[in-house]
Amino acid sequence: MSQITDPRDRLIVALDLADVEAARALVDRIGDAATFYKIGYRLGYNGGLGFARALTERGLKVFLDLKLHDIGNTVEEGVRAVADLGVSFLTVHAYPQTMRAAVRGRSGDLKILAVTVLTSYDEADAAEAGYALPVAEMVAKRAEQAREIGIDGIVCSAAEAVAVRGVVGPDRLIVTPGIRPVGSDLGDQKRVLTPGEARRAGIDHVVVGRPIAGAADPRAVAQAIVREMETA
C-alpha cells in the first residue's frame, strides 16, 4: 500500500455540491480537518475545474472524478489537460483502450485511477446492463488489466478491496467510494463499509460526501472519520 504520512490524506471529501460558492463554504468550514477533495460532474461542469486549481494553489489535494471514456486520442489529450491543473487523481473507466490512452497522457504527479464497477451497481444492475460476469469477477478482471497497463490505482467497492489488493499487489492505490460512517443513510450506495472497516480491508483512501456535507458540523465528522481510520 502507499506510504501516507498524514492520516488526513486518507479521507477524500466529495464536493458533490451545486456550485463553487457552496463548495468553497464547505471547504472553509472543514478547515484543516481535511486535506483532500473530490470534484465530480455536478461541480466540475459548474466552475469546478477552475476551483480545482484554486484548491491546489492553497496546498490542498484534488481528485477529479471525471470517469473519462472515449476514443484513445480524446482521452490522452484530456488527461494531458487535467495534468496541467496540478490535481492528484483522475478517474477513467477501466476499459483497456481507455486506460492505455490515459497512461500515455499522464504526466507530473497526476495518478490515474481506473473505475472498475460503479458502487451503486449490484448483480441485478450489472445483468440489466448486459454484463455476463458477476460483479466480483468483473472487478477482478478489470483490476488485472489495469495493473498490466500501468494504471496507478483502482476505484472499487470496499467489499471488493481485499480481492482487488490480491490482484493489483501492494504498490497500487485502492480508492473507495460508498463509505458510510455508522448510522449514516446509505443513499443510492449498495455495497458499503464504515471507514474503520475500509481501513482494515487495506483501503488507501476513502471518499465520503453526504455524511460530511450534510452534517451540522462537517469539520467534526471529518475529524471523526480520520480518527476511526487511524485507529482501525
LINSUL-V371857 format. One record per pair of residues at least 6 apart in sequence whose C-alpha atoms are under 8 Angstrom apart, sorted by the first residue. I is the first residue (numbers start at 1). GAP is how many residues later the second one is. If there is no record, write none. Layout:
i->I gap->GAP
i->I gap->GAP
This chain:
i->1 gap->169
i->1 gap->170
i->1 gap->171
i->1 gap->172
i->1 gap->201
i->1 gap->203
i->2 gap->168
i->2 gap->169
i->2 gap->170
i->2 gap->171
i->2 gap->202
i->4 gap->6
i->7 gap->219
i->7 gap->223
i->8 gap->25
i->8 gap->26
i->8 gap->27
i->8 gap->28
i->8 gap->218
i->9 gap->25
i->9 gap->26
i->9 gap->27
i->9 gap->196
i->10 gap->194
i->10 gap->195
i->10 gap->196
i->10 gap->216
i->11 gap->23
i->11 gap->24
i->11 gap->25
i->11 gap->194
i->11 gap->195
i->11 gap->196
i->11 gap->197
i->11 gap->211
i->11 gap->214
i->11 gap->215
i->12 gap->22
i->12 gap->23
i->12 gap->24
i->12 gap->25
i->12 gap->26
i->12 gap->51
i->12 gap->193
i->12 gap->194
i->12 gap->195
i->12 gap->196
i->13 gap->21
i->13 gap->23
i->13 gap->24
i->13 gap->25
i->13 gap->194
i->13 gap->195
i->13 gap->196
i->13 gap->199
i->14 gap->23
i->14 gap->24
i->14 gap->25
i->14 gap->26
i->14 gap->193
i->14 gap->194
i->14 gap->195
i->14 gap->196
i->15 gap->8
i->15 gap->22
i->15 gap->23
i->15 gap->24
i->15 gap->25
i->15 gap->28
i->15 gap->194
i->15 gap->198
i->16 gap->22
i->16 gap->23
i->16 gap->24
i->16 gap->26
i->16 gap->27
i->16 gap->193
i->16 gap->194
i->17 gap->6
i->17 gap->25
i->17 gap->26
i->18 gap->24
i->18 gap->25
i->18 gap->28
i->19 gap->24
i->19 gap->27
i->19 gap->28
i->19 gap->29
i->20 gap->23
i->20 gap->26
i->20 gap->27
i->20 gap->28
i->20 gap->31
i->26 gap->187
i->26 gap->192
i->29 gap->189
i->29 gap->190
i->30 gap->188
i->30 gap->189
i->30 gap->190
i->30 gap->192
i->31 gap->188
i->33 gap->186
i->33 gap->187
i->33 gap->189
i->33 gap->190
i->34 gap->188
i->34 gap->189
i->35 gap->25
i->35 gap->26
i->36 gap->24
i->36 gap->25
i->36 gap->26
i->36 gap->27
i->37 gap->23
i->37 gap->24
i->37 gap->25
i->37 gap->26
i->38 gap->24
i->38 gap->25
i->38 gap->26
i->38 gap->27
i->38 gap->169
i->39 gap->9
i->39 gap->13
i->39 gap->23
i->39 gap->24
i->39 gap->25
i->39 gap->26
i->40 gap->24
i->40 gap->25
i->40 gap->26
i->41 gap->24
i->41 gap->25
i->52 gap->10
i->52 gap->33
i->52 gap->35
i->53 gap->32
i->53 gap->33
i->53 gap->34
i->55 gap->6
i->55 gap->7
i->56 gap->6
i->56 gap->30
i->56 gap->31
i->61 gap->26
i->61 gap->27
i->62 gap->25
i->62 gap->26
i->62 gap->27
i->63 gap->24
i->63 gap->25
i->63 gap->26
i->63 gap->27
i->64 gap->23
i->64 gap->25
i->64 gap->26
i->64 gap->27
i->65 gap->24
i->65 gap->25
i->65 gap->26
i->66 gap->24
i->66 gap->25
i->66 gap->26
i->67 gap->23
i->67 gap->24
i->67 gap->25
i->67 gap->26
i->67 gap->48
i->68 gap->7
i->68 gap->23
i->68 gap->24
i->68 gap->25
i->68 gap->30
i->69 gap->6
i->69 gap->23
i->69 gap->24
i->69 gap->26
i->69 gap->29
i->70 gap->28
i->71 gap->26
i->71 gap->27
i->72 gap->25
i->72 gap->26
i->72 gap->28
i->72 gap->29
i->73 gap->28
i->75 gap->23
i->75 gap->26
i->75 gap->27
i->75 gap->30
i->76 gap->25
i->76 gap->26
i->76 gap->27
i->76 gap->28
i->76 gap->29
i->76 gap->30
i->77 gap->28
i->78 gap->27
i->79 gap->11
i->79 gap->23
i->79 gap->26
i->79 gap->27
i->80 gap->25
i->80 gap->26
i->80 gap->27
i->82 gap->8
i->83 gap->23
i->83 gap->24
i->83 gap->25
i->83 gap->26
i->83 gap->27
i->86 gap->23
i->86 gap->24
i->87 gap->22
i->87 gap->23
i->88 gap->21
i->88 gap->22
i->88 gap->23
i->89 gap->21
i->89 gap->22
i->89 gap->23
i->89 gap->24
i->90 gap->20
i->90 gap->21
i->90 gap->22
i->90 gap->23
i->91 gap->21
i->91 gap->22
i->91 gap->23
i->91 gap->24
i->92 gap->6
i->92 gap->7
i->92 gap->10
i->92 gap->20
i->92 gap->21
i->92 gap->22
i->92 gap->23
i->93 gap->6
i->93 gap->21
i->93 gap->22
i->93 gap->23
i->94 gap->20
i->94 gap->21
i->94 gap->22
i->94 gap->48
i->94 gap->49
i->94 gap->52
i->95 gap->47
i->96 gap->49
i->96 gap->50
i->96 gap->53
i->99 gap->15
i->99 gap->47
i->99 gap->50
i->99 gap->52
i->100 gap->49
i->102 gap->10
i->103 gap->9
i->103 gap->46
i->103 gap->47
i->103 gap->48
i->106 gap->6
i->111 gap->40
i->111 gap->41
i->111 gap->42
i->112 gap->39
i->112 gap->40
i->112 gap->41
i->113 gap->38
i->113 gap->39
i->113 gap->40
i->113 gap->41
i->113 gap->42
i->114 gap->29
i->114 gap->32
i->114 gap->37
i->114 gap->39
i->114 gap->40
i->114 gap->41
i->115 gap->39
i->115 gap->40
i->115 gap->41
i->116 gap->22
i->116 gap->23
i->116 gap->26
i->116 gap->27
i->116 gap->38
i->116 gap->39
i->116 gap->40
i->117 gap->18
i->117 gap->21
i->117 gap->22
i->117 gap->39
i->118 gap->38
i->118 gap->39
i->119 gap->37
i->119 gap->38
i->119 gap->58
i->119 gap->59
i->119 gap->70
i->119 gap->71
i->119 gap->72
i->119 gap->73
i->120 gap->68
i->120 gap->69
i->120 gap->70
i->120 gap->71
i->121 gap->69
i->122 gap->13
i->122 gap->68
i->122 gap->69
i->123 gap->11
i->123 gap->12
i->126 gap->8
i->126 gap->9
i->136 gap->24
i->139 gap->17
i->139 gap->21
i->139 gap->25
i->140 gap->23
i->140 gap->24
i->140 gap->27
i->143 gap->11
i->143 gap->21
i->143 gap->24
i->143 gap->25
i->144 gap->23
i->144 gap->24
i->146 gap->7
i->146 gap->8
i->147 gap->21
i->147 gap->25
i->152 gap->20
i->152 gap->21
i->153 gap->19
i->153 gap->20
i->153 gap->21
i->153 gap->22
i->154 gap->18
i->154 gap->19
i->154 gap->20
i->154 gap->21
i->155 gap->19
i->155 gap->20
i->155 gap->21
i->155 gap->22
i->156 gap->18
i->156 gap->19
i->156 gap->20
i->156 gap->21
i->157 gap->19
i->157 gap->20
i->157 gap->21
i->157 gap->34
i->157 gap->35
i->158 gap->18
i->158 gap->19
i->158 gap->20
i->158 gap->21
i->158 gap->33
i->158 gap->34
i->158 gap->35
i->158 gap->40
i->158 gap->43
i->158 gap->45
i->159 gap->32
i->159 gap->33
i->159 gap->34
i->161 gap->13
i->161 gap->40
i->161 gap->41
i->161 gap->42
i->162 gap->39
i->162 gap->40
i->165 gap->9
i->165 gap->37
i->173 gap->30
i->173 gap->31
i->173 gap->32
i->174 gap->28
i->174 gap->29
i->174 gap->30
i->174 gap->31
i->175 gap->28
i->175 gap->29
i->175 gap->30
i->175 gap->31
i->175 gap->32
i->176 gap->22
i->176 gap->27
i->176 gap->29
i->176 gap->30
i->176 gap->31
i->177 gap->29
i->177 gap->30
i->177 gap->31
i->178 gap->11
i->178 gap->12
i->178 gap->13
i->178 gap->14
i->178 gap->15
i->178 gap->29
i->178 gap->30
i->179 gap->13
i->179 gap->14
i->179 gap->15
i->179 gap->16
i->179 gap->19
i->179 gap->27
i->179 gap->28
i->179 gap->29
i->180 gap->6
i->180 gap->12
i->180 gap->13
i->180 gap->14
i->180 gap->15
i->180 gap->28
i->180 gap->31
i->181 gap->12
i->181 gap->13
i->181 gap->14
i->181 gap->30
i->181 gap->44
i->182 gap->12
i->184 gap->27
i->185 gap->26
i->186 gap->6
i->195 gap->11
i->195 gap->30
i->195 gap->33
i->195 gap->34
i->196 gap->32
i->196 gap->33
i->196 gap->35
i->196 gap->36
i->197 gap->35
i->198 gap->8
i->198 gap->31
i->199 gap->30
i->199 gap->33
i->200 gap->32
i->211 gap->10
i->212 gap->6
i->212 gap->7
i->212 gap->9
i->212 gap->10
i->215 gap->6
